[in-house]
Amino acid sequence: MPRLFMSNAFFALGKGHRRGPLRFAQGGQHVLVSSPMAIATIWDADILIWAASAMMAARRCGAPVPVALQGTRYEILGFPGRAVSGGYYERLPDGLERLNRTRVVMSQTPWTDEQHGAPWIEDWQIAAGYVQIRLAPWLRDAILAPRAVLALDPAYFTLTSGLERLLYLIARRHAGRQPGGWVFEIAHLHSKTGTTLTLTAFAAFLRRLARNHALPGYRIELSGGNWPERVRIRPVVGAPVDKFVDIPVDKFSPTRLSQQESTPIALENDR
């Protein structure tokens, strides 16, 4: 997953149809995510992670990175290692269309209603059992930039809460492999997630995560009521935070890489 999209809520966290825009500031830029229909969800983002993996697979093998990525529906939906049911197949076109219709604006000036933005996916089609995806040029450039991509633990794809998924991405991006992890004021972390939970409910949610050790490879520690209350997210001692999901590289058309080896879900430099 590109680091750029792991610090804030670039995607809707619920599986419902969120139509209201997402607005936040990141790295000195104003970010607006909107759509005339439902905004792409954090589960739709799994398609983008597959696409990034396909691009990394081609680059690792020394092949040209294809502009149009192609794979079977099973390869795209099943690559994280999850079981794929008929329901996933039926919902795939909806996810692709949300990614195509969702627009992202990143600018130095505050948002305006006139800003159009760019989609995640420029176009897509499903034919003869294959899915062909062409990422928007800005996203393709973001993925291929040096040191742009971080590996994700396969257990990420088993998380059923959109908020848990985003908190994992934030942990992976900021805490990385640093023994001391990363410390946030809870109010600041709350604002980064864009959650509709109140601050009190969000703090209670974090406490439940801390008790249940719900984030793969990370532990959550709260400051115990000191004001301002803080949360530390640190990697588990002795547990890798960047275990790889293996995907076959010979399936990615149009390059049809011939090597019979596997490549990780993402592979660039890490903390």
C-alpha positions as CSV (number, residue, x, y, z in Angstrom):
1,M,0.0,0.0,0.0
2,P,1.4,3.5,-0.9
3,R,2.4,5.4,2.3
4,L,0.6,8.4,1.0
5,F,-2.8,6.8,1.6
6,M,-2.1,5.3,5.1
7,S,-2.3,8.3,7.4
8,N,-5.9,9.5,6.9
9,A,-9.3,8.4,5.8
10,F,-9.0,8.4,2.0
11,F,-11.9,5.8,1.9
12,A,-15.3,5.3,3.5
13,L,-14.9,3.1,6.6
14,G,-18.4,1.6,6.4
15,K,-19.9,-0.8,3.9
16,G,-22.9,1.4,3.5
17,H,-23.3,4.1,0.9
18,R,-21.4,7.1,2.2
19,R,-22.2,10.1,-0.1
20,G,-20.8,12.9,2.0
21,P,-17.3,14.0,1.1
22,L,-14.2,13.4,3.2
23,R,-12.0,16.4,4.0
24,F,-8.7,16.7,5.9
25,A,-5.3,18.2,5.7
26,Q,-2.2,16.1,5.2
27,G,1.4,17.2,4.7
28,G,0.5,20.8,4.1
29,Q,-2.1,19.9,1.5
30,H,-5.9,20.0,1.6
31,V,-7.4,16.7,0.6
32,L,-11.0,16.3,-0.6
33,V,-12.5,12.9,-1.5
34,S,-15.9,13.0,-3.0
35,S,-18.2,11.1,-5.4
36,P,-21.5,11.8,-7.2
37,M,-22.4,8.3,-6.0
38,A,-21.1,6.4,-3.0
39,I,-17.4,7.0,-2.0
40,A,-15.1,4.0,-2.5
41,T,-14.7,2.0,0.7
42,I,-11.7,0.7,2.5
43,W,-12.7,-2.8,1.2
44,D,-12.7,-1.4,-2.4
45,A,-9.1,-0.3,-1.7
46,D,-8.1,-4.1,-1.7
47,I,-8.4,-3.8,-5.5
48,L,-5.9,-1.0,-5.5
49,I,-3.6,-3.1,-3.3
50,W,-3.8,-5.9,-5.8
51,A,-3.0,-3.5,-8.6
52,A,0.0,-2.1,-6.7
53,S,1.2,-5.7,-6.1
54,A,0.9,-6.5,-9.8
55,M,3.0,-3.4,-10.6
56,M,5.6,-4.3,-8.0
57,A,5.7,-7.9,-9.4
58,A,6.5,-6.7,-12.9
59,R,9.2,-4.3,-11.6
60,R,10.9,-7.0,-9.5
61,C,11.1,-9.2,-12.5
62,G,12.6,-6.5,-14.7
63,A,9.5,-6.4,-16.9
64,P,7.8,-3.2,-18.1
65,V,5.1,-2.2,-15.7
66,P,1.9,-2.6,-17.7
67,V,-0.4,0.4,-18.0
68,A,-3.4,-1.9,-18.1
69,L,-3.4,-4.5,-15.4
70,Q,-5.3,-7.7,-16.0
71,G,-6.2,-10.7,-13.9
72,T,-9.0,-13.1,-13.3
73,R,-11.7,-12.2,-10.8
74,Y,-10.4,-14.9,-8.5
75,E,-6.8,-13.6,-8.6
76,I,-8.0,-10.1,-7.7
77,L,-10.4,-11.1,-5.0
78,G,-8.5,-14.1,-3.6
79,F,-4.9,-12.8,-3.6
80,P,-4.9,-11.8,0.1
81,G,-5.5,-15.5,0.9
82,R,-9.2,-15.1,1.7
83,A,-12.0,-17.5,0.6
84,V,-13.9,-16.1,-2.3
85,S,-17.6,-16.6,-2.5
86,G,-20.1,-15.8,-5.2
87,G,-21.1,-12.7,-3.3
88,Y,-17.6,-11.2,-3.8
89,Y,-17.8,-11.8,-7.6
90,E,-21.2,-10.1,-7.7
91,R,-19.9,-7.0,-5.8
92,L,-16.7,-6.6,-7.7
93,P,-18.2,-4.4,-10.5
94,D,-19.7,-2.1,-7.8
95,G,-16.3,-1.7,-6.1
96,L,-14.6,-1.0,-9.5
97,E,-17.3,1.6,-10.3
98,R,-17.0,3.3,-6.9
99,L,-13.2,3.6,-7.5
100,N,-13.8,5.0,-10.9
101,R,-16.4,7.6,-9.7
102,T,-14.6,8.7,-6.5
103,R,-12.5,11.8,-7.1
104,V,-9.5,12.8,-5.0
105,V,-8.3,16.4,-4.8
106,M,-5.0,17.3,-3.2
107,S,-4.1,21.0,-3.3
108,Q,-2.2,23.7,-1.5
109,T,-5.4,25.8,-1.2
110,P,-8.6,25.0,0.7
111,W,-11.3,22.9,-1.1
112,T,-13.9,24.4,-3.3
113,D,-17.0,22.9,-4.9
114,E,-15.5,23.5,-8.3
115,Q,-12.5,21.2,-7.8
116,H,-13.1,18.1,-9.9
117,G,-10.2,15.9,-8.8
118,A,-9.0,12.6,-10.3
119,P,-10.3,9.1,-9.9
120,W,-8.6,6.1,-8.4
121,I,-9.2,4.0,-11.5
122,E,-9.3,5.6,-15.0
123,D,-11.3,2.8,-16.5
124,W,-12.1,-0.9,-16.1
125,Q,-13.8,-3.8,-17.9
126,I,-14.7,-7.4,-17.3
127,A,-14.8,-9.7,-20.2
128,A,-14.2,-13.4,-20.8
129,G,-13.5,-14.0,-17.2
130,Y,-10.8,-11.4,-16.9
131,V,-10.8,-8.0,-15.3
132,Q,-8.7,-5.2,-16.8
133,I,-7.9,-2.1,-14.8
134,R,-6.2,1.0,-15.7
135,L,-5.1,3.1,-12.7
136,A,-5.3,6.9,-12.9
137,P,-1.9,8.3,-13.9
138,W,-1.5,10.2,-10.6
139,L,-2.0,7.0,-8.6
140,R,0.3,5.0,-10.8
141,D,3.0,7.6,-10.3
142,A,2.4,7.5,-6.5
143,I,2.9,3.7,-6.4
144,L,6.0,3.7,-8.6
145,A,7.7,6.6,-6.7
146,P,10.9,5.6,-4.7
147,R,10.2,4.3,-1.2
148,A,6.5,4.7,-1.8
149,V,5.1,1.3,-0.8
150,L,4.8,-0.6,2.5
151,A,4.1,-4.3,3.0
152,L,0.9,-5.3,4.8
153,D,0.4,-8.2,7.2
154,P,-2.0,-10.7,5.5
155,A,-4.1,-10.6,8.7
156,Y,-5.1,-7.0,7.6
157,F,-7.5,-8.6,5.1
158,T,-9.3,-10.5,7.9
159,L,-10.2,-7.3,9.8
160,T,-14.0,-6.8,9.6
161,S,-14.1,-3.2,10.9
162,G,-13.2,-0.4,8.6
163,L,-12.0,1.6,11.5
164,E,-9.7,-1.2,12.6
165,R,-8.3,-1.5,9.1
166,L,-7.5,2.3,9.0
167,L,-5.9,2.1,12.5
168,Y,-3.7,-0.7,11.3
169,L,-2.7,1.3,8.2
170,I,-1.9,4.3,10.4
171,A,0.1,2.1,12.7
172,R,2.0,0.5,9.8
173,R,2.8,3.9,8.3
174,H,3.8,5.8,11.5
175,A,5.0,3.1,14.0
176,G,6.6,0.8,11.4
177,R,9.3,-1.4,13.0
178,Q,10.4,1.3,15.5
179,P,10.7,-0.4,18.9
180,G,9.2,2.6,20.6
181,G,6.3,2.8,18.2
182,W,4.5,6.1,17.7
183,V,2.5,8.3,20.1
184,F,-0.7,10.2,19.2
185,E,-2.9,12.4,21.2
186,I,-6.2,10.5,21.1
187,A,-8.1,13.6,19.8
188,H,-5.6,13.9,17.0
189,L,-5.9,10.2,16.1
190,H,-9.7,10.6,16.2
191,S,-9.6,13.4,13.7
192,K,-7.2,11.5,11.3
193,T,-9.7,8.6,11.1
194,G,-12.7,10.7,10.1
195,T,-14.8,8.4,12.2
196,T,-18.4,9.4,13.1
197,L,-17.8,8.1,16.7
198,T,-17.7,10.7,19.4
199,L,-14.3,11.2,21.0
200,T,-15.4,9.4,24.1
201,A,-16.7,6.4,22.1
202,F,-13.5,6.4,20.0
203,A,-11.4,6.2,23.2
204,A,-13.5,3.3,24.4
205,F,-13.0,1.6,21.0
206,L,-9.2,2.0,21.4
207,R,-9.4,0.4,24.9
208,R,-11.2,-2.6,23.4
209,L,-8.6,-2.9,20.7
210,A,-5.9,-2.7,23.4
211,R,-7.5,-5.5,25.4
212,N,-8.2,-7.7,22.4
213,H,-4.8,-7.2,20.7
214,A,-6.8,-6.7,17.5
215,L,-4.2,-4.9,15.3
216,P,-2.0,-7.5,13.5
217,G,1.6,-7.1,14.7
218,Y,0.9,-4.1,16.9
219,R,-0.1,-3.3,20.4
220,I,-2.1,-0.3,21.7
221,E,-1.3,1.3,25.0
222,L,-3.3,4.2,26.4
223,S,-2.0,6.7,28.9
224,G,-4.6,5.9,31.5
225,G,-6.6,9.1,31.6
226,N,-3.8,11.6,31.8
227,W,-4.7,14.8,29.9
228,P,-4.4,15.1,27.1
229,E,-4.9,11.4,26.8
230,R,-2.4,9.7,24.5
231,V,-2.2,6.4,22.7
232,R,1.1,4.6,21.9
233,I,1.1,2.1,19.0
234,R,4.1,-0.2,19.0
235,P,5.2,-3.3,17.1
236,V,5.0,-6.6,19.0
237,V,8.4,-7.7,20.1
238,G,9.7,-10.6,18.0
239,A,6.7,-10.5,15.6
240,P,7.3,-9.2,12.0
241,V,5.0,-6.3,11.0
242,D,5.6,-6.8,7.3
243,K,4.9,-10.5,6.7
244,F,4.2,-10.9,3.0
245,V,1.2,-12.2,1.0
246,D,2.6,-14.2,-1.9
247,I,0.9,-13.8,-5.3
248,P,2.0,-15.5,-8.6
249,V,3.7,-13.1,-11.0
250,D,3.0,-15.1,-14.1
251,K,-0.7,-14.1,-14.1
252,F,-0.4,-10.4,-14.8
253,S,-1.4,-9.6,-18.4
254,P,-0.4,-8.1,-20.7
255,T,3.2,-8.8,-19.6
256,R,2.5,-12.4,-18.8
257,L,5.6,-12.7,-16.7
258,S,7.1,-16.2,-17.2
259,Q,8.9,-16.6,-13.9
260,Q,7.3,-19.3,-11.7
261,E,8.0,-17.5,-8.5
262,S,6.0,-15.4,-6.0
263,T,6.3,-11.8,-5.0
264,P,5.1,-10.0,-1.9
265,I,2.1,-7.8,-1.7
266,A,4.4,-4.8,-1.5
267,L,8.1,-4.6,-1.1
268,E,9.6,-1.1,-0.9
269,N,11.7,0.3,1.9
270,D,10.4,0.4,5.5
271,R,11.3,2.0,8.8
